Amino acid sequence: MMTNDNIKVMVVDDHALFREGVKFVLSQMDRVQVVGEAENGAVFLSLLKRHLPDVVFMDISMPEMDGVEAVERALALYPRLKVIALSSYGDEVYYYRMIRAGAVGFVLKKAGKDDLETALDAVMKGESYFPGNLMRKLLFKVSNKGEMDNISLSRREKEVLVLICQGYTNTEMAAQLFISPKTVDNHRSALLQKTGTRNAAHLVMFAIANGLVHFDR
């Protein structure tokens, strides 16, 4: 892990056996301390002040209080809390709501130790984590405006943004758009600069959260 201090983590999921599995995997990582767990958002909020985690792995769909509401309420109290959503196939309709609520990362529930560790490293460095295999499951489109406040995108930048959101590489985007990889890289750099984002994953999260793109359901 990219830190000298212990990372305090909570796991929130309504399936006890799955929670135990995630906690076990996390316990095998250096400098990760699992400080608590909860079976739904309501229980999580009741324990939050006691445990004060750095990162929460949060299920999306749960009884009593789902992950979206739990994230909104938790971040209103503790804005520096980092939330990584635990995603199952079929949860895609919730991605937009989770990002708008404040989640900064997503991992599939079938993910292994390396994926969890990569997600933790990313969010602890202030980045977002949205793996390509999740991006490709969503059919992104640029919003009708394609702009917000002082951000205005060209037609080509919009096309590149959609393909980035779908997880394509520069080479793949160049082939689809009939332009050179260097030109794609220039458009990618312009998008990062205009949005103030650091990398493709952060750009995707920003684009969804701010309505620059949406996806078909």
N, C-alpha and C positions, 0 to 999 in steps of 0.2 A: 504494500500500500504506500501511496505517495504522501506520507505524513510521519512525523516523529511522535505524535500523540495517539492515544487510543481513540478509535472512532466508535462512539456509542450508537448502537443500532437497536431499533424496535422492529418487530415483524407483526403485521396485522393481516389476518386472514381467517375466514370462518371455518376452515378445515384444520383440525388439530394436527392430524398426521402430516399435512403439508407444512404447517408452521414448524413442526419438529424437524422436518427435513431441511428447511431453509436455515433454521438456527444451527443445525449441526454443520452445514456447509460453511456458514459464516464463522463458526467457532474454530474452523481449521485455518482461518486467515490470520496473518500476523497483524497485531495491533487493532483487532476488531473485538469489541466487547458487546455482546448481546445483553441489553439492560432490561428488556421487557417484551411482552407479547400481548396481543389482544385478539378477540374473535370477531369484533366489528368496530365500526367507527366510534360508537358511543362509549364503549369500554376503553378504547384507545384514548379518547379525550379525557376520560376520568383519570387515566394514569399518566398523562403527558407531563404534568407539572412535577410529578414525583421523579420521573426518569430523565427528563430533559435530553432526549437523544439528539445526535447530530443528523442522523439519517433514519428515515422510516421506509421500510418496504411495505407498500400498501396495496392490498387487494382492491379491485375496483367494485365488483358486485358482491355485496354482503347484506345480511338482514339487519333490521333496526336502523342502521345508518350506513350508507354506502361510502366508497372511497372518495367520491367527489365532494360530498358535504363535509366529510371528515377533514379533507385537505384544506378546504376553504376556512373552516373554523380554526384548525390548528395554526395555519399561517397568519390568521388575523391576530392570534396570541403570540406566536413565535415566528416572525418573518424570516429568520435565518435558518429555519428548519428545512432540510432537503428531503424531498419525497420522490421515491422511485416506485412507479406503479408496477404491480405484478399482473401481467396480462395473460389471459387465456384466449384461444381462438374463439372468435365471436364477440370479443370485447371492443372491436374496432369502433363501434358507434359511440363509445365512451371516450375515445382518445382526445377528441377536441375538448370535451368538458373537463377532462383531467388536466390538460395543459392549461386551459383557461383558469382552472382552480389553483394552479401553481406547481403541478408535478414537473420535475426537471429531468426525469428519466423513465424509461420503460424497459422491462425485461420480460421475456416469455416465461411462464411457469415451468416449462420444461428445460429452462436454461441450466447450465452446469456451473461449476465453481468459477471457471474462467470468465464467464459472462457476468456473473454477480460481482466479481472482483473488478472487472473493467468498468462496470457501471458505477461502482463505489469510487474508484479512482477518478473517474470523469467528474462526478458531481462534487467531490471534495476539492477538486481544482477549480470549481466554479463553472464547469462546463455542463452541457446537456448530453444525455445518452439516449439515442433512439436508433437501434440497430437496423441495418438495411433490410433484414428479412421482415421486419414489421412495416417499414416504409413501402415495400413492394406489395403488401397486401391491401394498400389503400390506393384508390384511384383519385389522385389529386387534380384539381383544376384551379386556375387563378381566379380570384374573385372578380366580380364585374368591374370594380374600381381598379384593383391592382395597385392601390396606393393608399397611404394613410399619412396624415399630417404633412411632414416634409419629405416623405418617401414616395417617389414616383418611378415606376419601372418602365423600361422600354419593352416593346413587343418581344424582342429576342431575350431579354432578361426574364420576362415572364415564362417563356418557353423553357429556359434553362432552369428556372426555379422549380417548375413542375417536375422536371426530370430528376433534379436533385432530391426532391421530396419523395420520389419513387425509388431512390437508392441507386441510380445509374452512375457509372464511372464517367470520367471525362471522355474517354475513348468511345464509350457507348453513346454518350450524348452527341459527340461529334458526328458519328455515323448516322444517327437519327435526324440530325438537323442539317446535314450536308455542309458542315463547317469544320475547320481544323481543331484539334484538341487544344492548341494554343489559344484560339479564339474563345473556346469554351472556358478555358482557365481565366481569360480576361473578364468574361461575363460573371464567372463565379466570384472573382475578386471584387468586382463592382458591387455585386449583391451583398457580400460580406461587409464592405465599406459602408454602403447605404444603410444597412440595417444595424450596424454596430455589433455584428456577431463574429464569433471566433472560428467556427468550423461548420461543416455541413450539418451536423446534428443540431447544433445551436441555431443555425439558420432555419431548419425545418420547424423547430419548436417555436421560434419567433414568428415565422410565417403563419403558422396555424393560430397561435395565440392572438395575433393582431389582425386576423382576417384577410391576410394577403392570399391565402389559398383556402380551399375547402375540399372535402372529398365526398364522392358519391357513396350512398349507403345502400 
